[in-house]
Amino acid sequence: MPSAAPLYITDFADERCRFDSYWPRLRKLDVPVPRTALVPLETDEEEIRWDTDAILSFMEENEFDRAFVRTQVKAATVRLREGSFVYRPEADVIDRVVESLLTQNGEQGWPHGGGLVVREWLDFDFCRHPNHTCHPSVRFFVDDGKVLGHTPTTAERARNVCDDTYDYLDPAIRSVDLSTPRRYAERVASEFSETWGVDFIMDTTGTWYCPELNFNGVYWNRAEERWWNMCGQGDFEPWSPVEIHSAALYGTRPDDSDDGARWW
């Protein structure tokens, strides 16, 4: 195990996992990001309230006929389109989507982090099948100003697009490489000294966007009795950056005296 490998033990309520913990710095970098608005959530013992008009205003000011919505921590966990896709700029549509988002995530035990993240709806539709989410994507791992690695490991695997693509998108798929998102990841690394997973997705125009960062930590999953990497994605090669934290914790686990809220 490399001695310089970073190690963080955390949980989903960690404030570093919230979108607003990194967004102010990310948006100032020369890295493409979706246009975004933050809308607070007000919570009491009976309900969670949000400002529908603020979401409507964001869409109208930017002339968006669609929008993507998530919490400070996560998008809808089970039915993404039902809970994260605002398909029309109307108050009743917004309220149904946000209610579904909060219900889905609440049932899964995800915290909402005190706010909503409302974003422009980017076109990632490379596939004819409406329920497929096939698009080129890559996650870089950064720490202490450096890019440690990325997954998938090659541009060919980063395509991640099924065979049922639209013909007019074939040139964009054939030309996919990781040099552009790598350059953006290096800019992110220079600004963030912490350990992060930096996501990039390519839209149908061939533009790479950085939609979010993920705090690169691990937590102990009691049900499965193993460490889970909060930033894991796909390419689970032994000792790769994806697995580096979990591998470092092999044979280690919290005992019964530890605070149960800290572990999943």
Secondary structure, DSSP 8 states (H G I E B T S, - for coil): --TT----B--TT-GGGSGGGTHHHHTTSSS----EEEEEEEE-SS-EEE-HHHHHHHHHHTT-S-EEEEESS-S-SS-HHHHHEE-SS-HHHHHHHHHHHHHHHHHTT---TTEEEEEE------BSSTT-----EEEEEEETTEEEEEESSSHHHHH---S-B-GGGHHHHHT--SHHHHHHHHHHHHH--S-EEEEEEE-TTS-EE---EEE--EEEETTTTEEEETT--S---TTSTTTHHHHHTTT----TTS-GGG--
